[in-house]
């Protein structure tokens, strides 16, 4: 099953410019990801190869 990541961002009107529709954003933390969770995925340092224990 593929992992799905949802990124939430709070947008604020950019007060430094007068341009309409110019926003600044701040990521919203909505969950927790621990090192143990990452280790259980079984990935190597290479993003293109996964190592699966036999």
mmCIF file of the N, C-alpha and C atoms, coordinates in Angstrom:
data_MODEL
# 
_entry.id   MODEL 
# 
loop_
_atom_site.group_PDB 
_atom_site.id 
_atom_site.type_symbol 
_atom_site.label_atom_id 
_atom_site.label_alt_id 
_atom_site.label_comp_id 
_atom_site.label_asym_id 
_atom_site.label_entity_id 
_atom_site.label_seq_id 
_atom_site.pdbx_PDB_ins_code 
_atom_site.Cartn_x 
_atom_site.Cartn_y 
_atom_site.Cartn_z 
_atom_site.occupancy 
_atom_site.B_iso_or_equiv 
_atom_site.pdbx_formal_charge 
_atom_site.auth_seq_id 
_atom_site.auth_comp_id 
_atom_site.auth_asym_id 
_atom_site.auth_atom_id 
_atom_site.pdbx_PDB_model_num 
ATOM 1   N N  . UNK A 1 1  ? 0.844  -1.179  0.000  1.00 0.00 ? 1  UNK A N  1 
ATOM 2   C CA . UNK A 1 1  ? 0.000  0.000   0.000  1.00 0.00 ? 1  UNK A CA 1 
ATOM 3   C C  . UNK A 1 1  ? 0.891  1.245   0.000  1.00 0.00 ? 1  UNK A C  1 
ATOM 4   N N  . UNK A 1 2  ? 0.559  2.185   -0.858 1.00 0.00 ? 2  UNK A N  1 
ATOM 5   C CA . UNK A 1 2  ? 1.333  3.415   -0.949 1.00 0.00 ? 2  UNK A CA 1 
ATOM 6   C C  . UNK A 1 2  ? 1.002  4.360   0.191  1.00 0.00 ? 2  UNK A C  1 
ATOM 7   N N  . UNK A 1 3  ? 2.029  5.049   0.650  1.00 0.00 ? 3  UNK A N  1 
ATOM 8   C CA . UNK A 1 3  ? 1.847  6.023   1.725  1.00 0.00 ? 3  UNK A CA 1 
ATOM 9   C C  . UNK A 1 3  ? 1.369  7.343   1.126  1.00 0.00 ? 3  UNK A C  1 
ATOM 10  N N  . UNK A 1 4  ? 0.431  7.971   1.790  1.00 0.00 ? 4  UNK A N  1 
ATOM 11  C CA . UNK A 1 4  ? -0.082 9.258   1.318  1.00 0.00 ? 4  UNK A CA 1 
ATOM 12  C C  . UNK A 1 4  ? 0.298  10.327  2.331  1.00 0.00 ? 4  UNK A C  1 
ATOM 13  N N  . UNK A 1 5  ? 0.877  11.405  1.839  1.00 0.00 ? 5  UNK A N  1 
ATOM 14  C CA . UNK A 1 5  ? 1.278  12.514  2.696  1.00 0.00 ? 5  UNK A CA 1 
ATOM 15  C C  . UNK A 1 5  ? 0.438  13.725  2.325  1.00 0.00 ? 5  UNK A C  1 
ATOM 16  N N  . UNK A 1 6  ? -0.175 14.330  3.321  1.00 0.00 ? 6  UNK A N  1 
ATOM 17  C CA . UNK A 1 6  ? -0.986 15.528  3.110  1.00 0.00 ? 6  UNK A CA 1 
ATOM 18  C C  . UNK A 1 6  ? -0.270 16.697  3.776  1.00 0.00 ? 6  UNK A C  1 
ATOM 19  N N  . UNK A 1 7  ? 0.011  17.724  3.010  1.00 0.00 ? 7  UNK A N  1 
ATOM 20  C CA . UNK A 1 7  ? 0.684  18.909  3.526  1.00 0.00 ? 7  UNK A CA 1 
ATOM 21  C C  . UNK A 1 7  ? -0.340 20.025  3.674  1.00 0.00 ? 7  UNK A C  1 
ATOM 22  N N  . UNK A 1 8  ? -0.505 20.507  4.892  1.00 0.00 ? 8  UNK A N  1 
ATOM 23  C CA . UNK A 1 8  ? -1.431 21.614  5.156  1.00 0.00 ? 8  UNK A CA 1 
ATOM 24  C C  . UNK A 1 8  ? -0.632 22.888  5.390  1.00 0.00 ? 8  UNK A C  1 
ATOM 25  N N  . UNK A 1 9  ? -1.107 23.983  4.811  1.00 0.00 ? 9  UNK A N  1 
ATOM 26  C CA . UNK A 1 9  ? -0.416 25.265  4.935  1.00 0.00 ? 9  UNK A CA 1 
ATOM 27  C C  . UNK A 1 9  ? -1.428 26.340  5.314  1.00 0.00 ? 9  UNK A C  1 
ATOM 28  N N  . UNK A 1 10 ? -1.095 27.115  6.341  1.00 0.00 ? 10 UNK A N  1 
ATOM 29  C CA . UNK A 1 10 ? -1.909 28.276  6.702  1.00 0.00 ? 10 UNK A CA 1 
ATOM 30  C C  . UNK A 1 10 ? -1.411 29.456  5.874  1.00 0.00 ? 10 UNK A C  1 
ATOM 31  N N  . UNK A 1 11 ? -2.301 30.073  5.105  1.00 0.00 ? 11 UNK A N  1 
ATOM 32  C CA . UNK A 1 11 ? -1.921 31.201  4.256  1.00 0.00 ? 11 UNK A CA 1 
ATOM 33  C C  . UNK A 1 11 ? -2.284 32.524  4.917  1.00 0.00 ? 11 UNK A C  1 
ATOM 34  N N  . UNK A 1 12 ? -1.379 33.479  4.785  1.00 0.00 ? 12 UNK A N  1 
ATOM 35  C CA . UNK A 1 12 ? -1.576 34.817  5.342  1.00 0.00 ? 12 UNK A CA 1 
ATOM 36  C C  . UNK A 1 12 ? -1.327 35.840  4.246  1.00 0.00 ? 12 UNK A C  1 
ATOM 37  N N  . UNK A 1 13 ? -2.087 36.919  4.252  1.00 0.00 ? 13 UNK A N  1 
ATOM 38  C CA . UNK A 1 13 ? -1.862 38.008  3.312  1.00 0.00 ? 13 UNK A CA 1 
ATOM 39  C C  . UNK A 1 13 ? -0.468 38.575  3.568  1.00 0.00 ? 13 UNK A C  1 
ATOM 40  N N  . UNK A 1 14 ? 0.329  38.699  2.526  1.00 0.00 ? 14 UNK A N  1 
ATOM 41  C CA . UNK A 1 14 ? 1.690  39.206  2.662  1.00 0.00 ? 14 UNK A CA 1 
ATOM 42  C C  . UNK A 1 14 ? 1.636  40.719  2.856  1.00 0.00 ? 14 UNK A C  1 
ATOM 43  N N  . UNK A 1 15 ? 1.873  41.168  4.075  1.00 0.00 ? 15 UNK A N  1 
ATOM 44  C CA . UNK A 1 15 ? 1.783  42.596  4.407  1.00 0.00 ? 15 UNK A CA 1 
ATOM 45  C C  . UNK A 1 15 ? 2.948  43.403  3.836  1.00 0.00 ? 15 UNK A C  1 
ATOM 46  N N  . UNK A 1 16 ? 3.980  42.733  3.346  1.00 0.00 ? 16 UNK A N  1 
ATOM 47  C CA . UNK A 1 16 ? 5.143  43.443  2.822  1.00 0.00 ? 16 UNK A CA 1 
ATOM 48  C C  . UNK A 1 16 ? 4.935  43.938  1.393  1.00 0.00 ? 16 UNK A C  1 
ATOM 49  N N  . UNK A 1 17 ? 3.895  43.445  0.728  1.00 0.00 ? 17 UNK A N  1 
ATOM 50  C CA . UNK A 1 17 ? 3.620  43.899  -0.637 1.00 0.00 ? 17 UNK A CA 1 
ATOM 51  C C  . UNK A 1 17 ? 2.173  44.374  -0.734 1.00 0.00 ? 17 UNK A C  1 
ATOM 52  N N  . UNK A 1 18 ? 1.923  45.211  -1.721 1.00 0.00 ? 18 UNK A N  1 
ATOM 53  C CA . UNK A 1 18 ? 0.556  45.687  -1.955 1.00 0.00 ? 18 UNK A CA 1 
ATOM 54  C C  . UNK A 1 18 ? -0.140 44.848  -3.016 1.00 0.00 ? 18 UNK A C  1 
ATOM 55  N N  . UNK A 1 19 ? 0.557  43.877  -3.575 1.00 0.00 ? 19 UNK A N  1 
ATOM 56  C CA . UNK A 1 19 ? 0.015  43.050  -4.643 1.00 0.00 ? 19 UNK A CA 1 
ATOM 57  C C  . UNK A 1 19 ? -1.121 42.170  -4.105 1.00 0.00 ? 19 UNK A C  1 
ATOM 58  N N  . UNK A 1 20 ? -2.279 42.252  -4.746 1.00 0.00 ? 20 UNK A N  1 
ATOM 59  C CA . UNK A 1 20 ? -3.426 41.459  -4.316 1.00 0.00 ? 20 UNK A CA 1 
ATOM 60  C C  . UNK A 1 20 ? -3.196 39.989  -4.672 1.00 0.00 ? 20 UNK A C  1 
ATOM 61  N N  . UNK A 1 21 ? -3.532 39.110  -3.751 1.00 0.00 ? 21 UNK A N  1 
ATOM 62  C CA . UNK A 1 21 ? -3.353 37.681  -3.970 1.00 0.00 ? 21 UNK A CA 1 
ATOM 63  C C  . UNK A 1 21 ? -1.953 37.198  -3.657 1.00 0.00 ? 21 UNK A C  1 
ATOM 64  N N  . UNK A 1 22 ? -1.133 38.045  -3.044 1.00 0.00 ? 22 UNK A N  1 
ATOM 65  C CA . UNK A 1 22 ? 0.229  37.667  -2.660 1.00 0.00 ? 22 UNK A CA 1 
ATOM 66  C C  . UNK A 1 22 ? 0.184  37.177  -1.213 1.00 0.00 ? 22 UNK A C  1 
ATOM 67  N N  . UNK A 1 23 ? 0.434  35.889  -1.033 1.00 0.00 ? 23 UNK A N  1 
ATOM 68  C CA . UNK A 1 23 ? 0.306  35.293  0.289  1.00 0.00 ? 23 UNK A CA 1 
ATOM 69  C C  . UNK A 1 23 ? 1.626  34.722  0.775  1.00 0.00 ? 23 UNK A C  1 
ATOM 70  N N  . UNK A 1 24 ? 1.763  34.645  2.079  1.00 0.00 ? 24 UNK A N  1 
ATOM 71  C CA . UNK A 1 24 ? 2.856  33.935  2.726  1.00 0.00 ? 24 UNK A CA 1 
ATOM 72  C C  . UNK A 1 24 ? 2.226  32.723  3.401  1.00 0.00 ? 24 UNK A C  1 
ATOM 73  N N  . UNK A 1 25 ? 2.972  31.637  3.524  1.00 0.00 ? 25 UNK A N  1 
ATOM 74  C CA . UNK A 1 25 ? 2.410  30.428  4.107  1.00 0.00 ? 25 UNK A CA 1 
ATOM 75  C C  . UNK A 1 25 ? 3.265  29.882  5.233  1.00 0.00 ? 25 UNK A C  1 
ATOM 76  N N  . UNK A 1 26 ? 2.601  29.195  6.153  1.00 0.00 ? 26 UNK A N  1 
ATOM 77  C CA . UNK A 1 26 ? 3.278  28.538  7.268  1.00 0.00 ? 26 UNK A CA 1 
ATOM 78  C C  . UNK A 1 26 ? 2.750  27.104  7.343  1.00 0.00 ? 26 UNK A C  1 
ATOM 79  N N  . UNK A 1 27 ? 3.634  26.099  7.223  1.00 0.00 ? 27 UNK A N  1 
ATOM 80  C CA . UNK A 1 27 ? 3.169  24.709  7.295  1.00 0.00 ? 27 UNK A CA 1 
ATOM 81  C C  . UNK A 1 27 ? 2.507  24.414  8.636  1.00 0.00 ? 27 UNK A C  1 
ATOM 82  N N  . UNK A 1 28 ? 1.447  23.621  8.590  1.00 0.00 ? 28 UNK A N  1 
ATOM 83  C CA . UNK A 1 28 ? 0.739  23.229  9.809  1.00 0.00 ? 28 UNK A CA 1 
ATOM 84  C C  . UNK A 1 28 ? 1.099  21.774  10.124 1.00 0.00 ? 28 UNK A C  1 
ATOM 85  N N  . UNK A 1 29 ? 1.625  21.546  11.308 1.00 0.00 ? 29 UNK A N  1 
ATOM 86  C CA . UNK A 1 29 ? 1.978  20.196  11.734 1.00 0.00 ? 29 UNK A CA 1 
ATOM 87  C C  . UNK A 1 29 ? 0.713  19.517  12.241 1.00 0.00 ? 29 UNK A C  1 
ATOM 88  N N  . UNK A 1 30 ? 0.351  18.403  11.602 1.00 0.00 ? 30 UNK A N  1 
ATOM 89  C CA . UNK A 1 30 ? -0.900 17.730  11.947 1.00 0.00 ? 30 UNK A CA 1 
ATOM 90  C C  . UNK A 1 30 ? -0.690 16.305  12.442 1.00 0.00 ? 30 UNK A C  1 
ATOM 91  N N  . UNK A 1 31 ? 0.552  15.870  12.537 1.00 0.00 ? 31 UNK A N  1 
ATOM 92  C CA . UNK A 1 31 ? 0.785  14.496  12.965 1.00 0.00 ? 31 UNK A CA 1 
ATOM 93  C C  . UNK A 1 31 ? 2.188  14.314  13.487 1.00 0.00 ? 31 UNK A C  1 
ATOM 94  N N  . UNK A 1 32 ? 2.520  13.082  13.759 1.00 0.00 ? 32 UNK A N  1 
ATOM 95  C CA . UNK A 1 32 ? 3.831  12.744  14.297 1.00 0.00 ? 32 UNK A CA 1 
ATOM 96  C C  . UNK A 1 32 ? 4.420  11.607  13.479 1.00 0.00 ? 32 UNK A C  1 
ATOM 97  N N  . UNK A 1 33 ? 5.684  11.725  13.144 1.00 0.00 ? 33 UNK A N  1 
ATOM 98  C CA . UNK A 1 33 ? 6.408  10.663  12.465 1.00 0.00 ? 33 UNK A CA 1 
ATOM 99  C C  . UNK A 1 33 ? 7.687  10.429  13.251 1.00 0.00 ? 33 UNK A C  1 
ATOM 100 N N  . UNK A 1 34 ? 7.822  9.242   13.785 1.00 0.00 ? 34 UNK A N  1 
ATOM 101 C CA . UNK A 1 34 ? 8.973  8.912   14.625 1.00 0.00 ? 34 UNK A CA 1 
ATOM 102 C C  . UNK A 1 34 ? 10.033 8.167   13.814 1.00 0.00 ? 34 UNK A C  1 
ATOM 103 N N  . UNK A 1 35 ? 11.285 8.219   14.291 1.00 0.00 ? 35 UNK A N  1 
ATOM 104 C CA . UNK A 1 35 ? 12.380 7.525   13.617 1.00 0.00 ? 35 UNK A CA 1 
ATOM 105 C C  . UNK A 1 35 ? 12.086 6.040   13.456 1.00 0.00 ? 35 UNK A C  1 
ATOM 106 N N  . UNK A 1 36 ? 11.450 5.431   14.465 1.00 0.00 ? 36 UNK A N  1 
ATOM 107 C CA . UNK A 1 36 ? 11.125 4.007   14.393 1.00 0.00 ? 36 UNK A CA 1 
ATOM 108 C C  . UNK A 1 36 ? 10.174 3.729   13.229 1.00 0.00 ? 36 UNK A C  1 
ATOM 109 N N  . UNK A 1 37 ? 9.244  4.640   12.992 1.00 0.00 ? 37 UNK A N  1 
ATOM 110 C CA . UNK A 1 37 ? 8.303  4.481   11.882 1.00 0.00 ? 37 UNK A CA 1 
ATOM 111 C C  . UNK A 1 37 ? 9.037  4.513   10.541 1.00 0.00 ? 37 UNK A C  1 
ATOM 112 N N  . UNK A 1 38 ? 10.007 5.403   10.429 1.00 0.00 ? 38 UNK A N  1 
ATOM 113 C CA . UNK A 1 38 ? 10.785 5.508   9.198  1.00 0.00 ? 38 UNK A CA 1 
ATOM 114 C C  . UNK A 1 38 ? 11.617 4.248   9.002  1.00 0.00 ? 38 UNK A C  1 
ATOM 115 N N  . UNK A 1 39 ? 12.214 3.734   10.080 1.00 0.00 ? 39 UNK A N  1 
ATOM 116 C CA . UNK A 1 39 ? 13.043 2.534   9.996  1.00 0.00 ? 39 UNK A CA 1 
ATOM 117 C C  . UNK A 1 39 ? 12.223 1.320   9.555  1.00 0.00 ? 39 UNK A C  1 
ATOM 118 N N  . UNK A 1 40 ? 10.969 1.244   9.953  1.00 0.00 ? 40 UNK A N  1 
ATOM 119 C CA . UNK A 1 40 ? 10.123 0.112   9.581  1.00 0.00 ? 40 UNK A CA 1 
ATOM 120 C C  . UNK A 1 40 ? 9.780  0.091   8.096  1.00 0.00 ? 40 UNK A C  1 
ATOM 121 N N  . UNK A 1 41 ? 9.983  1.192   7.404  1.00 0.00 ? 41 UNK A N  1 
ATOM 122 C CA . UNK A 1 41 ? 9.693  1.247   5.970  1.00 0.00 ? 41 UNK A CA 1 
ATOM 123 C C  . UNK A 1 41 ? 10.674 0.402   5.173  1.00 0.00 ? 41 UNK A C  1 
ATOM 124 N N  . UNK A 1 42 ? 11.907 0.241   5.696  1.00 0.00 ? 42 UNK A N  1 
ATOM 125 C CA . UNK A 1 42 ? 12.885 -0.605  5.032  1.00 0.00 ? 42 UNK A CA 1 
ATOM 126 C C  . UNK A 1 42 ? 13.597 0.042   3.868  1.00 0.00 ? 42 UNK A C  1 
ATOM 127 N N  . UNK A 1 43 ? 13.621 1.343   3.777  1.00 0.00 ? 43 UNK A N  1 
ATOM 128 C CA . UNK A 1 43 ? 14.282 2.009   2.665  1.00 0.00 ? 43 UNK A CA 1 
ATOM 129 C C  . UNK A 1 43 ? 15.768 2.183   2.939  1.00 0.00 ? 43 UNK A C  1 
ATOM 130 N N  . UNK A 1 44 ? 16.553 2.146   1.859  1.00 0.00 ? 44 UNK A N  1 
ATOM 131 C CA . UNK A 1 44 ? 17.982 2.415   1.952  1.00 0.00 ? 44 UNK A CA 1 
ATOM 132 C C  . UNK A 1 44 ? 18.208 3.905   1.738  1.00 0.00 ? 44 UNK A C  1 
ATOM 133 N N  . UNK A 1 45 ? 19.476 4.298   1.679  1.00 0.00 ? 45 UNK A N  1 
ATOM 134 C CA . UNK A 1 45 ? 19.805 5.702   1.441  1.00 0.00 ? 45 UNK A CA 1 
ATOM 135 C C  . UNK A 1 45 ? 19.429 6.117   0.021  1.00 0.00 ? 45 UNK A C  1 
ATOM 136 N N  . UNK A 1 46 ? 19.302 5.150   -0.879 1.00 0.00 ? 46 UNK A N  1 
ATOM 137 C CA . UNK A 1 46 ? 18.939 5.453   -2.257 1.00 0.00 ? 46 UNK A CA 1 
ATOM 138 C C  . UNK A 1 46 ? 17.429 5.597   -2.376 1.00 0.00 ? 46 UNK A C  1 
ATOM 139 N N  . UNK A 1 47 ? 16.939 6.711   -2.914 1.00 0.00 ? 47 UNK A N  1 
ATOM 140 C CA . UNK A 1 47 ? 15.492 6.896   -3.028 1.00 0.00 ? 47 UNK A CA 1 
ATOM 141 C C  . UNK A 1 47 ? 14.857 6.003   -4.093 1.00 0.00 ? 47 UNK A C  1 
ATOM 142 N N  . UNK A 1 48 ? 15.683 5.373   -4.959 1.00 0.00 ? 48 UNK A N  1 
ATOM 143 C CA . UNK A 1 48 ? 15.127 4.554   -6.034 1.00 0.00 ? 48 UNK A CA 1 
ATOM 144 C C  . UNK A 1 48 ? 15.106 3.071   -5.708 1.00 0.00 ? 48 UNK A C  1 
ATOM 145 N N  . UNK A 1 49 ? 15.788 2.644   -4.649 1.00 0.00 ? 49 UNK A N  1 
ATOM 146 C CA . UNK A 1 49 ? 15.845 1.227   -4.305 1.00 0.00 ? 49 UNK A CA 1 
ATOM 147 C C  . UNK A 1 49 ? 15.359 1.015   -2.884 1.00 0.00 ? 49 UNK A C  1 
ATOM 148 N N  . UNK A 1 50 ? 14.561 -0.006  -2.697 1.00 0.00 ? 50 UNK A N  1 
ATOM 149 C CA . UNK A 1 50 ? 14.103 -0.367  -1.356 1.00 0.00 ? 50 UNK A CA 1 
ATOM 150 C C  . UNK A 1 50 ? 14.725 -1.706  -0.988 1.00 0.00 ? 50 UNK A C  1 
ATOM 151 N N  . UNK A 1 51 ? 15.158 -1.841  0.237  1.00 0.00 ? 51 UNK A N  1 
ATOM 152 C CA . UNK A 1 51 ? 15.700 -3.123  0.689  1.00 0.00 ? 51 UNK A CA 1 
ATOM 153 C C  . UNK A 1 51 ? 14.661 -3.794  1.569  1.00 0.00 ? 51 UNK A C  1 
ATOM 154 N N  . UNK A 1 52 ? 14.358 -5.006  1.253  1.00 0.00 ? 52 UNK A N  1 
ATOM 155 C CA . UNK A 1 52 ? 13.387 -5.776  2.027  1.00 0.00 ? 52 UNK A CA 1 
ATOM 156 C C  . UNK A 1 52 ? 14.117 -6.921  2.717  1.00 0.00 ? 52 UNK A C  1 
ATOM 157 N N  . UNK A 1 53 ? 14.050 -6.981  4.053  1.00 0.00 ? 53 UNK A N  1 
ATOM 158 C CA . UNK A 1 53 ? 14.706 -8.089  4.758  1.00 0.00 ? 53 UNK A CA 1 
ATOM 159 C C  . UNK A 1 53 ? 14.109 -9.428  4.333  1.00 0.00 ? 53 UNK A C  1 
ATOM 160 N N  . UNK A 1 54 ? 14.964 -10.441 4.207  1.00 0.00 ? 54 UNK A N  1 
ATOM 161 C CA . UNK A 1 54 ? 14.500 -11.775 3.781  1.00 0.00 ? 54 UNK A CA 1 
ATOM 162 C C  . UNK A 1 54 ? 13.912 -12.551 4.931  1.00 0.00 ? 54 UNK A C  1 
# 
